[in-house]
Structure formats: C-alpha cells, structure tokens
C-alpha cells in the first residue's frame, strides 16, 4: 500500500464483509472491480475519466466507471456512496475526501 492508512475496518456490502479504508489524503472514493462483479452491482460510465497511479503498486489505471454502493459499519451506521470502480490491492472499499466532506 503506497499511502498512509488513516483508518482501516470492515464493512458489510450487499451481505458480504469487506475491508474498508478511510483515507483523508485520497481524492477519490473507490470500490474494487472484483466486488462490483461478484455482487452484480450496476456500474455506469464515468462522466470524466481520469488516471490514478496509487491504487496498485507500479500500475497506473484509468477510471472509466462509477458505482453507487450501500454499506454498513456495525449495526448503526449505514451509508450510500458513489465510488469509482477500479482494481485495487489495499482493500475492497476506499473512502477518501469526497466521502468525508
């Protein structure tokens, strides 16, 4: 992982337990492409594709899709977030500044 983890925990997404990182230094919310495929989520075209280089070690990736995810942390926190869809090594869901603010 090429960035500093601010907070790492687990969340539930479509009934599946996932690794989640909250990173205030990240400029994006990201869900890993394999989760989107396995859970049959419905991604849409990204309105403004762009490149990210820190999601996978040594690889730059282009963001082409977005997906609305619903997740929970524990029993009391539930949220819905629009995430970019990409391969990622660090976790299943990354919540950055767009989620925090």
N, CA, C and O atoms as a GROMACS GRO file, in nm:
protein
  404
    1UNK      N    1   0.087  -0.118   0.000
    1UNK     CA    2   0.000   0.000   0.000
    1UNK      C    3   0.090   0.122   0.000
    1UNK      O    4   0.180   0.132   0.083
    2UNK      N    5   0.067   0.213  -0.090
    2UNK     CA    6   0.158   0.324  -0.112
    2UNK      C    7   0.123   0.448  -0.032
    2UNK      O    8   0.198   0.545  -0.034
    3UNK      N    9   0.011   0.448   0.037
    3UNK     CA   10  -0.032   0.565   0.113
    3UNK      C   11  -0.043   0.528   0.259
    3UNK      O   12  -0.040   0.410   0.295
    4UNK      N   13  -0.056   0.628   0.343
    4UNK     CA   14  -0.075   0.605   0.485
    4UNK      C   15  -0.221   0.571   0.513
    4UNK      O   16  -0.311   0.644   0.471
    5UNK      N   17  -0.246   0.461   0.583
    5UNK     CA   18  -0.382   0.425   0.621
    5UNK      C   19  -0.426   0.514   0.735
    5UNK      O   20  -0.360   0.519   0.839
    6UNK      N   21  -0.535   0.584   0.718
    6UNK     CA   22  -0.588   0.667   0.824
    6UNK      C   23  -0.670   0.580   0.919
    6UNK      O   24  -0.652   0.587   1.041
    7UNK      N   25  -0.759   0.499   0.864
    7UNK     CA   26  -0.844   0.413   0.946
    7UNK      C   27  -0.883   0.292   0.862
    7UNK      O   28  -0.930   0.306   0.749
    8UNK      N   29  -0.863   0.174   0.917
    8UNK     CA   30  -0.898   0.052   0.846
    8UNK      C   31  -0.997  -0.028   0.930
    8UNK      O   32  -0.977  -0.044   1.050
    9UNK      N   33  -1.103  -0.077   0.867
    9UNK     CA   34  -1.206  -0.154   0.937
    9UNK      C   35  -1.272  -0.248   0.838
    9UNK      O   36  -1.224  -0.266   0.726
   10UNK      N   37  -1.382  -0.306   0.879
   10UNK     CA   38  -1.461  -0.390   0.790
   10UNK      C   39  -1.600  -0.330   0.778
   10UNK      O   40  -1.650  -0.264   0.869
   11UNK      N   41  -1.661  -0.353   0.663
   11UNK     CA   42  -1.798  -0.307   0.641
   11UNK      C   43  -1.875  -0.421   0.576
   11UNK      O   44  -1.817  -0.521   0.533
   12UNK      N   45  -2.005  -0.405   0.570
   12UNK     CA   46  -2.090  -0.503   0.502
   12UNK      C   47  -2.148  -0.437   0.378
   12UNK      O   48  -2.207  -0.330   0.385
   13UNK      N   49  -2.129  -0.503   0.265
   13UNK     CA   50  -2.175  -0.452   0.136
   13UNK      C   51  -2.251  -0.565   0.067
   13UNK      O   52  -2.193  -0.667   0.032
   14UNK      N   53  -2.380  -0.546   0.047
   14UNK     CA   54  -2.466  -0.649  -0.014
   14UNK      C   55  -2.454  -0.783   0.059
   14UNK      O   56  -2.450  -0.888  -0.005
   15UNK      N   57  -2.447  -0.779   0.192
   15UNK     CA   58  -2.441  -0.900   0.272
   15UNK      C   59  -2.304  -0.963   0.283
   15UNK      O   60  -2.290  -1.066   0.349
   16UNK      N   61  -2.202  -0.905   0.222
   16UNK     CA   62  -2.066  -0.958   0.226
   16UNK      C   63  -1.977  -0.867   0.310
   16UNK      O   64  -1.988  -0.745   0.302
   17UNK      N   65  -1.890  -0.927   0.392
   17UNK     CA   66  -1.797  -0.850   0.473
   17UNK      C   67  -1.678  -0.810   0.386
   17UNK      O   68  -1.620  -0.893   0.317
   18UNK      N   69  -1.643  -0.681   0.391
   18UNK     CA   70  -1.537  -0.626   0.306
   18UNK      C   71  -1.439  -0.546   0.390
   18UNK      O   72  -1.473  -0.495   0.497
   19UNK      N   73  -1.316  -0.535   0.341
   19UNK     CA   74  -1.217  -0.446   0.402
   19UNK      C   75  -1.241  -0.304   0.354
   19UNK      O   76  -1.263  -0.282   0.234
   20UNK      N   77  -1.236  -0.208   0.446
   20UNK     CA   78  -1.261  -0.069   0.414
   20UNK      C   79  -1.151   0.018   0.474
   20UNK      O   80  -1.111  -0.002   0.588
   21UNK      N   81  -1.103   0.113   0.396
   21UNK     CA   82  -1.005   0.211   0.445
   21UNK      C   83  -1.064   0.350   0.427
   21UNK      O   84  -1.117   0.383   0.321
   22UNK      N   85  -1.053   0.430   0.532
   22UNK     CA   86  -1.087   0.572   0.523
   22UNK      C   87  -0.955   0.647   0.518
   22UNK      O   88  -0.876   0.640   0.612
   23UNK      N   89  -0.931   0.719   0.410
   23UNK     CA   90  -0.804   0.787   0.386
   23UNK      C   91  -0.830   0.932   0.350
   23UNK      O   92  -0.872   0.963   0.239
   24UNK      N   93  -0.805   1.021   0.445
   24UNK     CA   94  -0.826   1.164   0.423
   24UNK      C   95  -0.733   1.222   0.318
   24UNK      O   96  -0.758   1.333   0.270
   25UNK      N   97  -0.627   1.152   0.281
   25UNK     CA   98  -0.535   1.200   0.179
   25UNK      C   99  -0.576   1.159   0.039
   25UNK      O  100  -0.516   1.204  -0.059
   26UNK      N  101  -0.677   1.076   0.028
   26UNK     CA  102  -0.722   1.030  -0.102
   26UNK      C  103  -0.821   1.128  -0.163
   26UNK      O  104  -0.903   1.187  -0.093
   27UNK      N  105  -0.811   1.145  -0.294
   27UNK     CA  106  -0.901   1.237  -0.365
   27UNK      C  107  -1.022   1.165  -0.422
   27UNK      O  108  -1.102   1.226  -0.494
   28UNK      N  109  -1.038   1.035  -0.392
   28UNK     CA  110  -1.145   0.957  -0.455
   28UNK      C  111  -1.207   0.857  -0.358
   28UNK      O  112  -1.144   0.818  -0.260
   29UNK      N  113  -1.330   0.818  -0.386
   29UNK     CA  114  -1.393   0.702  -0.325
   29UNK      C  115  -1.383   0.591  -0.429
   29UNK      O  116  -1.416   0.613  -0.546
   30UNK      N  117  -1.337   0.473  -0.388
   30UNK     CA  118  -1.313   0.366  -0.485
   30UNK      C  119  -1.368   0.234  -0.431
   30UNK      O  120  -1.353   0.203  -0.313
   31UNK      N  121  -1.432   0.158  -0.518
   31UNK     CA  122  -1.471   0.020  -0.488
   31UNK      C  123  -1.397  -0.069  -0.587
   31UNK      O  124  -1.386  -0.036  -0.705
   32UNK      N  125  -1.346  -0.182  -0.538
   32UNK     CA  126  -1.266  -0.269  -0.622
   32UNK      C  127  -1.356  -0.339  -0.726
   32UNK      O  128  -1.467  -0.382  -0.694
   33UNK      N  129  -1.306  -0.349  -0.847
   33UNK     CA  130  -1.384  -0.402  -0.959
   33UNK      C  131  -1.433  -0.545  -0.932
   33UNK      O  132  -1.543  -0.580  -0.974
   34UNK      N  133  -1.354  -0.627  -0.864
   34UNK     CA  134  -1.395  -0.765  -0.838
   34UNK      C  135  -1.520  -0.771  -0.749
   34UNK      O  136  -1.602  -0.861  -0.765
   35UNK      N  137  -1.535  -0.677  -0.656
   35UNK     CA  138  -1.655  -0.672  -0.570
   35UNK      C  139  -1.777  -0.635  -0.653
   35UNK      O  140  -1.885  -0.693  -0.638
   36UNK      N  141  -1.760  -0.538  -0.740
   36UNK     CA  142  -1.871  -0.495  -0.826
   36UNK      C  143  -1.920  -0.613  -0.910
   36UNK      O  144  -2.041  -0.633  -0.925
   37UNK      N  145  -1.826  -0.689  -0.964
   37UNK     CA  146  -1.862  -0.804  -1.047
   37UNK      C  147  -1.927  -0.915  -0.966
   37UNK      O  148  -2.031  -0.968  -1.005
   38UNK      N  149  -1.867  -0.952  -0.851
   38UNK     CA  150  -1.919  -1.062  -0.769
   38UNK      C  151  -2.056  -1.031  -0.712
   38UNK      O  152  -2.139  -1.122  -0.698
   39UNK      N  153  -2.082  -0.906  -0.678
   39UNK     CA  154  -2.209  -0.868  -0.617
   39UNK      C  155  -2.312  -0.822  -0.719
   39UNK      O  156  -2.422  -0.780  -0.683
   40UNK      N  157  -2.276  -0.830  -0.847
   40UNK     CA  158  -2.366  -0.788  -0.956
   40UNK      C  159  -2.417  -0.646  -0.937
   40UNK      O  160  -2.534  -0.617  -0.963
   41UNK      N  161  -2.328  -0.558  -0.893
   41UNK     CA  162  -2.364  -0.417  -0.882
   41UNK      C  163  -2.369  -0.358  -1.022
   41UNK      O  164  -2.316  -0.417  -1.116
   42UNK      N  165  -2.431  -0.244  -1.037
   42UNK     CA  166  -2.455  -0.185  -1.169
   42UNK      C  167  -2.370  -0.059  -1.190
   42UNK      O  168  -2.417   0.052  -1.162
   43UNK      N  169  -2.245  -0.074  -1.238
   43UNK     CA  170  -2.164   0.045  -1.265
   43UNK      C  171  -2.214   0.122  -1.386
   43UNK      O  172  -2.281   0.067  -1.474
   44UNK      N  173  -2.181   0.250  -1.389
   44UNK     CA  174  -2.216   0.337  -1.502
   44UNK      C  175  -2.088   0.401  -1.554
   44UNK      O  176  -1.986   0.404  -1.485
   45UNK      N  177  -2.094   0.452  -1.676
   45UNK     CA  178  -1.979   0.523  -1.733
   45UNK      C  179  -1.944   0.642  -1.647
   45UNK      O  180  -2.032   0.713  -1.598
   46UNK      N  181  -1.814   0.663  -1.628
   46UNK     CA  182  -1.767   0.781  -1.555
   46UNK      C  183  -1.782   0.902  -1.647
   46UNK      O  184  -1.739   0.895  -1.762
   47UNK      N  185  -1.840   1.012  -1.600
   47UNK     CA  186  -1.860   1.128  -1.688
   47UNK      C  187  -1.730   1.196  -1.730
   47UNK      O  188  -1.725   1.260  -1.835
   48UNK      N  189  -1.625   1.182  -1.647
   48UNK     CA  190  -1.496   1.246  -1.677
   48UNK      C  191  -1.384   1.147  -1.642
   48UNK      O  192  -1.323   1.160  -1.535
   49UNK      N  193  -1.354   1.049  -1.728
   49UNK     CA  194  -1.248   0.952  -1.698
   49UNK      C  195  -1.116   1.022  -1.666
   49UNK      O  196  -1.084   1.126  -1.722
   50UNK      N  197  -1.041   0.962  -1.573
   50UNK     CA  198  -0.912   1.019  -1.532
   50UNK      C  199  -0.819   0.906  -1.489
   50UNK      O  200  -0.863   0.792  -1.477
   51UNK      N  201  -0.692   0.937  -1.466
   51UNK     CA  202  -0.592   0.837  -1.430
   51UNK      C  203  -0.558   0.846  -1.282
   51UNK      O  204  -0.549   0.954  -1.225
   52UNK      N  205  -0.538   0.728  -1.220
   52UNK     CA  206  -0.489   0.717  -1.083
   52UNK      C  207  -0.366   0.628  -1.086
   52UNK      O  208  -0.362   0.531  -1.162
   53UNK      N  209  -0.267   0.658  -1.004
   53UNK     CA  210  -0.147   0.575  -1.004
   53UNK      C  211  -0.120   0.507  -0.871
   53UNK      O  212  -0.025   0.429  -0.862
   54UNK      N  213  -0.198   0.533  -0.768
   54UNK     CA  214  -0.166   0.478  -0.637
   54UNK      C  215  -0.253   0.362  -0.594
   54UNK      O  216  -0.237   0.313  -0.482
   55UNK      N  217  -0.345   0.316  -0.678
   55UNK     CA  218  -0.434   0.207  -0.637
   55UNK      C  219  -0.366   0.071  -0.642
   55UNK      O  220  -0.400  -0.019  -0.565
   56UNK      N  221  -0.271   0.055  -0.732
   56UNK     CA  222  -0.198  -0.071  -0.744
   56UNK      C  223  -0.050  -0.038  -0.753
   56UNK      O  224  -0.012   0.059  -0.819
   57UNK      N  225   0.031  -0.116  -0.690
   57UNK     CA  226   0.175  -0.093  -0.692
   57UNK      C  227   0.227  -0.102  -0.835
   57UNK      O  228   0.210  -0.203  -0.902
   58UNK      N  229   0.293   0.005  -0.879
   58UNK     CA  230   0.358   0.005  -1.009
   58UNK      C  231   0.268   0.024  -1.130
   58UNK      O  232   0.318   0.032  -1.242
   59UNK      N  233   0.140   0.032  -1.111
   59UNK     CA  234   0.050   0.044  -1.226
   59UNK      C  235  -0.032   0.172  -1.218
   59UNK      O  236  -0.081   0.210  -1.111
   60UNK      N  237  -0.048   0.236  -1.332
   60UNK     CA  238  -0.140   0.348  -1.342
   60UNK      C  239  -0.268   0.294  -1.404
   60UNK      O  240  -0.263   0.217  -1.500
   61UNK      N  241  -0.382   0.333  -1.349
   61UNK     CA  242  -0.510   0.283  -1.401
   61UNK      C  243  -0.597   0.400  -1.443
   61UNK      O  244  -0.587   0.510  -1.387
   62UNK      N  245  -0.680   0.377  -1.541
   62UNK     CA  246  -0.774   0.479  -1.587
   62UNK      C  247  -0.911   0.448  -1.528
   62UNK      O  248  -0.958   0.335  -1.534
   63UNK      N  249  -0.973   0.549  -1.472
   63UNK     CA  250  -1.106   0.536  -1.413
   63UNK      C  251  -1.209   0.558  -1.523
   63UNK      O  252  -1.220   0.669  -1.577
   64UNK      N  253  -1.284   0.452  -1.557
   64UNK     CA  254  -1.386   0.460  -1.661
   64UNK      C  255  -1.528   0.446  -1.607
   64UNK      O  256  -1.624   0.486  -1.674
   65UNK      N  257  -1.542   0.390  -1.485
   65UNK     CA  258  -1.676   0.360  -1.433
   65UNK      C  259  -1.695   0.412  -1.291
   65UNK      O  260  -1.598   0.430  -1.216
   66UNK      N  261  -1.821   0.435  -1.256
   66UNK     CA  262  -1.862   0.472  -1.121
   66UNK      C  263  -1.973   0.376  -1.081
   66UNK      O  264  -2.042   0.320  -1.165
   67UNK      N  265  -1.990   0.358  -0.948
   67UNK     CA  266  -2.094   0.269  -0.899
   67UNK      C  267  -2.144   0.319  -0.764
   67UNK      O  268  -2.064   0.355  -0.677
   68UNK      N  269  -2.273   0.322  -0.747
   68UNK     CA  270  -2.333   0.358  -0.619
   68UNK      C  271  -2.335   0.234  -0.531
   68UNK      O  272  -2.391   0.131  -0.569
   69UNK      N  273  -2.273   0.244  -0.412
   69UNK     CA  274  -2.273   0.131  -0.320
   69UNK      C  275  -2.346   0.170  -0.192
   69UNK      O  276  -2.344   0.286  -0.150
   70UNK      N  277  -2.408   0.072  -0.130
   70UNK     CA  278  -2.470   0.088   0.001
   70UNK      C  279  -2.395  -0.005   0.095
   70UNK      O  280  -2.380  -0.123   0.066
   71UNK      N  281  -2.348   0.049   0.208
   71UNK     CA  282  -2.271  -0.032   0.301
   71UNK      C  283  -2.309   0.004   0.444
   71UNK      O  284  -2.372   0.106   0.470
   72UNK      N  285  -2.268  -0.083   0.536
   72UNK     CA  286  -2.289  -0.055   0.678
   72UNK      C  287  -2.162  -0.090   0.754
   72UNK      O  288  -2.085  -0.177   0.714
   73UNK      N  289  -2.144  -0.020   0.864
   73UNK     CA  290  -2.036  -0.049   0.959
   73UNK      C  291  -2.105  -0.074   1.092
   73UNK      O  292  -2.167   0.017   1.148
   74UNK      N  293  -2.094  -0.195   1.141
   74UNK     CA  294  -2.166  -0.230   1.263
   74UNK      C  295  -2.316  -0.233   1.237
   74UNK      O  296  -2.361  -0.248   1.124
   75UNK      N  297  -2.394  -0.217   1.345
   75UNK     CA  298  -2.539  -0.224   1.333
   75UNK      C  299  -2.604  -0.088   1.308
   75UNK      O  300  -2.716  -0.082   1.259
   76UNK      N  301  -2.533   0.020   1.342
   76UNK     CA  302  -2.598   0.151   1.343
   76UNK      C  303  -2.558   0.247   1.232
   76UNK      O  304  -2.629   0.346   1.210
   77UNK      N  305  -2.449   0.222   1.163
   77UNK     CA  306  -2.407   0.317   1.059
   77UNK      C  307  -2.433   0.257   0.921
   77UNK      O  308  -2.382   0.151   0.887
   78UNK      N  309  -2.514   0.326   0.843
   78UNK     CA  310  -2.546   0.286   0.705
   78UNK      C  311  -2.522   0.407   0.615
   78UNK      O  312  -2.554   0.520   0.652
   79UNK      N  313  -2.465   0.383   0.497
   79UNK     CA  314  -2.437   0.493   0.406
   79UNK      C  315  -2.448   0.445   0.262
   79UNK      O  316  -2.446   0.326   0.233
   80UNK      N  317  -2.459   0.542   0.174
   80UNK     CA  318  -2.464   0.519   0.030
   80UNK      C  319  -2.364   0.615  -0.033
   80UNK      O  320  -2.370   0.736  -0.009
   81UNK      N  321  -2.271   0.562  -0.112
   81UNK     CA  322  -2.162   0.643  -0.166
   81UNK      C  323  -2.141   0.609  -0.313
   81UNK      O  324  -2.145   0.493  -0.353
   82UNK      N  325  -2.117   0.712  -0.392
   82UNK     CA  326  -2.081   0.695  -0.532
   82UNK      C  327  -1.929   0.676  -0.540
   82UNK      O  328  -1.853   0.764  -0.498
   83UNK      N  329  -1.886   0.562  -0.592
   83UNK     CA  330  -1.744   0.528  -0.595
   83UNK      C  331  -1.695   0.506  -0.738
   83UNK      O  332  -1.772   0.464  -0.825
   84UNK      N  333  -1.569   0.535  -0.761
   84UNK     CA  334  -1.503   0.496  -0.885
   84UNK      C  335  -1.477   0.346  -0.876
   84UNK      O  336  -1.454   0.294  -0.767
   85UNK      N  337  -1.480   0.278  -0.989
   85UNK     CA  338  -1.460   0.133  -0.994
   85UNK      C  339  -1.325   0.105  -1.057
   85UNK      O  340  -1.298   0.146  -1.170
   86UNK      N  341  -1.237   0.034  -0.982
   86UNK     CA  342  -1.104   0.004  -1.032
   86UNK      C  343  -1.043  -0.114  -0.960
   86UNK      O  344  -1.089  -0.150  -0.852
   87UNK      N  345  -0.939  -0.175  -1.018
   87UNK     CA  346  -0.863  -0.275  -0.944
   87UNK      C  347  -0.787  -0.204  -0.831
   87UNK      O  348  -0.747  -0.088  -0.846
   88UNK      N  349  -0.768  -0.273  -0.720
   88UNK     CA  350  -0.702  -0.210  -0.606
   88UNK      C  351  -0.645  -0.322  -0.520
   88UNK      O  352  -0.708  -0.426  -0.503
   89UNK      N  353  -0.525  -0.301  -0.465
   89UNK     CA  354  -0.460  -0.402  -0.381
   89UNK      C  355  -0.490  -0.386  -0.232
   89UNK      O  356  -0.488  -0.484  -0.159
   90UNK      N  357  -0.517  -0.266  -0.187
   90UNK     CA  358  -0.521  -0.236  -0.044
   90UNK      C  359  -0.647  -0.283   0.028
   90UNK      O  360  -0.640  -0.326   0.143
   91UNK      N  361  -0.762  -0.274  -0.038
   91UNK     CA  362  -0.889  -0.302   0.029
   91UNK      C  363  -0.999  -0.320  -0.075
   91UNK      O  364  -0.974  -0.310  -0.195
   92UNK      N  365  -1.120  -0.346  -0.027
   92UNK     CA  366  -1.235  -0.357  -0.117
   92UNK      C  367  -1.300  -0.221  -0.142
   92UNK      O  368  -1.346  -0.193  -0.253
   93UNK      N  369  -1.302  -0.137  -0.038
   93UNK     CA  370  -1.363  -0.004  -0.048
   93UNK      C  371  -1.268   0.097   0.014
   93UNK      O  372  -1.218   0.077   0.125
   94UNK      N  373  -1.242   0.205  -0.058
   94UNK     CA  374  -1.160   0.316  -0.009
   94UNK      C  375  -1.247   0.441  -0.008
   94UNK      O  376  -1.303   0.480  -0.110
   95UNK      N  377  -1.258   0.502   0.109
   95UNK     CA  378  -1.334   0.626   0.121
   95UNK      C  379  -1.237   0.740   0.146
   95UNK      O  380  -1.164   0.740   0.245
   96UNK      N  381  -1.236   0.836   0.055
   96UNK     CA  382  -1.145   0.949   0.065
   96UNK      C  383  -1.217   1.078   0.096
   96UNK      O  384  -1.325   1.077   0.155
   97UNK      N  385  -1.157   1.189   0.056
   97UNK     CA  386  -1.212   1.321   0.086
   97UNK      C  387  -1.354   1.342   0.035
   97UNK      O  388  -1.433   1.405   0.104
   98UNK      N  389  -1.392   1.291  -0.084
   98UNK     CA  390  -1.531   1.313  -0.128
   98UNK      C  391  -1.633   1.257  -0.029
   98UNK      O  392  -1.741   1.315  -0.013
   99UNK      N  393  -1.602   1.147   0.038
   99UNK     CA  394  -1.693   1.088   0.137
   99UNK      C  395  -1.690   1.169   0.266
   99UNK      O  396  -1.794   1.190   0.329
  100UNK      N  397  -1.572   1.214   0.307
  100UNK     CA  398  -1.558   1.284   0.434
  100UNK      C  399  -1.622   1.421   0.433
  100UNK      O  400  -1.671   1.469   0.536
  101UNK      N  401  -1.623   1.485   0.318
  101UNK     CA  402  -1.674   1.622   0.312
  101UNK      C  403  -1.793   1.627   0.223
  101UNK      O  404  -1.852   1.733   0.204
   0.00000   0.00000   0.00000
